[in-house]
Structure formats: C-alpha cells, structure tokens
Amino acid sequence: MSRFRDPKHVFLTILAGLLPLGANAAPNSSPTYGGQVDFGAQLLHLQDGCASIHGALTAGSFFDDLKRIDKGGQLVFRKSGTIVTEYPESITTSIRIAGDSCAAQSSVSPSAIFHGDSYLLKLEVFWKHDMEMRPAAFSSGTAHCVGYSSIVGPGENGKVPSISCQLTVDSRGVPLGDHLVVRILGSDGRLVTRISAAP
C-alpha cells in the first residue's frame, strides 16, 4: 500500500482567478445504491457567512446493483449475486460548494471561500480504515474545479457563487468498507470542513 504515501499525491491545490460572475456527513445507511454513494449534505455556519456542501462518489455502473448486507456486525457487499470486497480501479469524486449569506439581507456577503471573482481552495483526500488515515492517490490531470454563480439562493434576489470540483481517485485494492475522506481548506489554510463517504 506504499502508493498512498507518495507526498505528491497528498494535496490538491486549486486556484481559479477572474471567474465570470454571469453537520458532519454520515455514510449512506441504505443497503442498495442508485449508481452513487453520497457524501451527505452540510450547511456550514462560518464567521463570515454560510456555505452548503454536497457531493457523491461514482464509478461507472459499479454502484448500480451493489448491495450491502449486515451479517452479525460484519458488512458483506454483493454485486450481481457475487461477493465484492474491493472498490473498482478508480472512483470519481464530485463536490459542489455554494455560498450563502445566512441572512435575509442580500447585502450580506457569502463566505470568504469566495473572494470576488476568484477562489482558493485546498482539498486533502484520504482513505480511512477504522481509525487509520492514509493519503489517497490521484492524478492531478483528473482534478479540476469550475466556478460559477448560477444558483439562486432562497429568499435572495441575486445569484450566489458556487464551485464544482471533480477528481478521479485511485481505489485499486482498497477495501470496500473504507471511507473516502475529503478535507476542505479555505484560502487561509484553515479547515473549513471534512466530508466522508463509503458504501
């Protein structure tokens, strides 16, 4: 499992400039999946505003007919009647972060995650097995974020800024019960939140 310890795979830093302005998550408790595993939605109340975060793991048709069975406290996964113990070779992680004023007045700015026409985020991605955390491997070429402002916030007249990030994570040999953990850091390097997902 030494491939998880290569420092170049530990951090993903995403910087986008001049963008055109035009609760802790719990693992999915359902025994079946509709083609994806959700991180679970969060609404963050930060000192300078709010941000909502949600996302999912996908892997082609892998999660389409995957079933989870609890046998005496031990989780067993079956796909097309066959026991499955590991993730496929890779999974795609999609995360969306949207700004929110947390107030009825639209003059209140969203969180400082969004700095005018640009944003700076750092994503740290790990696999978690029991209490052990190890860095997840991914190719920087598969990671990208897109910023936009097309979501209309409830009770607001204008649009709120949003970021959608997607990256492909190497999951070869990873036990299917392990959690994928994404730590989201703001422009000051401080932890904004972390999200976690597992079948």
C-alpha positions as CSV (number, residue, x, y, z in Angstrom):
1,M,0.0,0.0,0.0
2,S,3.1,2.3,-0.3
3,R,1.5,4.1,-3.3
4,F,-0.7,6.0,-0.8
5,R,2.4,7.5,0.9
6,D,3.8,9.4,-2.0
7,P,3.8,13.1,-0.9
8,K,2.9,14.3,-4.4
9,H,-0.5,12.6,-4.1
10,V,-1.4,14.1,-0.7
11,F,-2.5,17.6,-1.6
12,L,-4.6,19.1,-4.4
13,T,-4.5,22.8,-4.6
14,I,-6.9,24.6,-6.8
15,L,-6.7,28.3,-7.7
16,A,-9.0,29.9,-10.2
17,G,-8.9,33.7,-10.9
18,L,-11.2,36.1,-12.7
19,L,-14.2,33.8,-12.8
20,P,-17.1,35.3,-14.7
21,L,-19.9,36.1,-12.4
22,G,-22.9,35.7,-15.1
23,A,-23.0,18.9,10.2
24,N,-20.7,16.2,9.7
25,A,-21.7,13.9,6.9
26,A,-22.6,10.3,7.7
27,P,-22.1,7.3,5.5
28,N,-25.0,6.1,3.4
29,S,-27.0,3.7,5.5
30,S,-29.1,2.3,2.6
31,P,-28.3,-1.3,1.7
32,T,-28.7,-0.5,-2.0
33,Y,-27.3,2.4,-4.2
34,G,-28.7,4.2,-7.1
35,G,-25.4,4.4,-9.0
36,Q,-23.6,6.6,-6.5
37,V,-22.6,6.9,-2.8
38,D,-23.5,10.3,-1.3
39,F,-21.2,12.3,1.0
40,G,-24.3,13.8,2.7
41,A,-25.2,17.5,2.6
42,Q,-23.8,20.0,5.0
43,L,-24.7,23.6,5.8
44,L,-21.8,25.4,7.3
45,H,-22.3,28.4,9.5
46,L,-19.0,30.3,9.3
47,Q,-17.9,33.6,10.9
48,D,-18.3,35.4,7.6
49,G,-21.4,33.7,6.2
50,C,-22.5,30.3,5.1
51,A,-21.7,27.6,2.6
52,S,-23.6,24.5,1.6
53,I,-21.6,21.4,0.5
54,H,-22.7,18.1,-1.0
55,G,-21.2,15.5,-3.3
56,A,-21.1,11.9,-4.3
57,L,-18.8,9.0,-5.4
58,T,-19.4,7.4,-8.8
59,A,-17.7,4.6,-10.6
60,G,-19.4,3.8,-13.9
61,S,-22.0,1.2,-13.2
62,F,-20.2,-0.3,-10.2
63,F,-22.7,1.1,-7.6
64,D,-25.8,0.4,-9.7
65,D,-26.6,-3.1,-8.3
66,L,-24.3,-3.1,-5.3
67,K,-26.0,-4.4,-2.1
68,R,-24.7,-4.2,1.4
69,I,-25.7,-6.9,3.9
70,D,-25.0,-6.8,7.7
71,K,-24.2,-10.3,8.9
72,G,-23.7,-10.3,12.6
73,G,-22.0,-6.9,12.6
74,Q,-19.8,-7.7,9.6
75,L,-20.6,-5.9,6.3
76,V,-20.8,-8.0,3.2
77,F,-21.2,-6.5,-0.3
78,R,-22.8,-8.3,-3.2
79,K,-23.0,-7.3,-6.8
80,S,-25.0,-9.5,-9.3
81,G,-25.0,-12.2,-6.7
82,T,-21.2,-12.2,-6.2
83,I,-19.4,-11.1,-3.1
84,V,-17.3,-7.9,-3.7
85,T,-14.6,-6.9,-1.3
86,E,-12.8,-4.0,-3.0
87,Y,-13.6,-0.8,-4.8
88,P,-13.1,-0.8,-8.6
89,E,-9.8,0.6,-10.0
90,S,-10.9,4.2,-9.7
91,I,-13.8,6.3,-8.4
92,T,-14.9,9.8,-9.4
93,T,-15.4,12.3,-6.6
94,S,-17.8,15.2,-7.3
95,I,-18.2,18.0,-4.8
96,R,-20.3,21.2,-5.0
97,I,-19.8,24.2,-2.7
98,A,-22.3,27.1,-2.8
99,G,-22.1,30.4,-1.0
100,D,-25.0,31.6,1.2
101,S,-25.4,34.8,3.1
102,C,-27.1,33.2,6.2
103,A,-29.3,36.2,6.4
104,A,-32.4,37.7,4.9
105,Q,-30.5,40.8,3.7
106,S,-28.9,40.1,0.3
107,S,-26.3,42.7,1.1
108,V,-24.5,40.3,3.4
109,S,-21.7,38.6,1.5
110,P,-21.3,34.8,1.3
111,S,-18.4,33.1,3.0
112,A,-14.9,34.3,2.3
113,I,-14.3,31.0,0.5
114,F,-15.4,33.1,-2.4
115,H,-13.1,36.2,-2.9
116,G,-14.8,38.4,-5.5
117,D,-14.2,36.9,-8.9
118,S,-11.8,34.2,-7.7
119,Y,-11.4,31.5,-5.1
120,L,-8.7,29.5,-3.5
121,L,-9.3,26.0,-2.0
122,K,-7.1,23.2,-1.0
123,L,-8.5,19.6,-1.0
124,E,-6.8,16.9,1.0
125,V,-8.0,13.4,0.1
126,F,-7.6,10.3,2.4
127,W,-8.8,6.7,2.8
128,K,-9.9,5.9,6.3
129,H,-9.9,2.3,7.6
130,D,-11.2,2.1,11.2
131,M,-9.1,4.9,12.9
132,E,-6.2,4.8,10.3
133,M,-6.0,7.6,7.7
134,R,-3.8,7.3,4.6
135,P,-3.4,9.7,1.7
136,A,-5.4,8.8,-1.4
137,A,-3.6,8.7,-4.8
138,F,-4.9,10.5,-7.8
139,S,-3.6,12.1,-10.9
140,S,-3.5,15.9,-10.9
141,G,-4.7,15.8,-14.6
142,T,-8.0,14.4,-13.5
143,A,-8.7,17.1,-10.9
144,H,-10.5,20.3,-11.8
145,C,-12.8,22.9,-10.4
146,V,-15.2,25.2,-12.1
147,G,-16.6,28.3,-10.5
148,Y,-19.9,29.9,-11.5
149,S,-22.8,31.9,-10.0
150,S,-26.0,30.4,-11.4
151,I,-27.7,29.2,-8.3
152,V,-30.4,31.5,-6.9
153,G,-30.4,31.4,-3.1
154,P,-33.7,31.0,-1.2
155,G,-35.1,34.4,-0.3
156,E,-32.4,36.3,-2.3
157,N,-32.9,38.3,-5.5
158,G,-29.4,37.7,-6.9
159,K,-27.2,34.8,-7.6
160,V,-24.7,33.1,-5.2
161,P,-21.2,31.9,-6.1
162,S,-20.6,28.2,-6.5
163,I,-17.7,25.8,-7.1
164,S,-17.9,22.3,-8.5
165,C,-14.9,20.1,-8.1
166,Q,-14.3,16.7,-9.6
167,L,-11.3,14.3,-9.3
168,T,-10.6,10.7,-10.0
169,V,-9.1,8.7,-7.1
170,D,-7.1,5.5,-7.4
171,S,-9.1,2.9,-5.5
172,R,-7.3,-0.3,-6.6
173,G,-7.0,-2.8,-3.7
174,V,-8.9,-0.5,-1.3
175,P,-11.4,-2.5,0.9
176,L,-15.0,-1.6,0.0
177,G,-15.8,-0.7,3.6
178,D,-13.1,2.1,3.7
179,H,-14.3,5.7,3.8
180,L,-13.1,8.3,1.3
181,V,-12.4,11.5,3.3
182,V,-12.1,14.9,1.7
183,R,-10.8,17.8,3.9
184,I,-11.6,21.2,2.5
185,L,-9.4,24.1,3.5
186,G,-10.0,27.8,2.8
187,S,-7.7,30.4,1.4
188,D,-6.1,31.0,4.9
189,G,-5.2,27.3,5.1
190,R,-7.7,26.6,7.9
191,L,-10.0,23.6,7.8
192,V,-13.5,24.6,6.6
193,T,-15.0,21.1,6.9
194,R,-14.4,17.5,6.0
195,I,-16.8,15.1,4.3
196,S,-16.7,11.3,4.2
197,A,-18.4,8.6,2.1
198,A,-18.5,4.8,2.0
199,P,-21.0,2.2,0.7
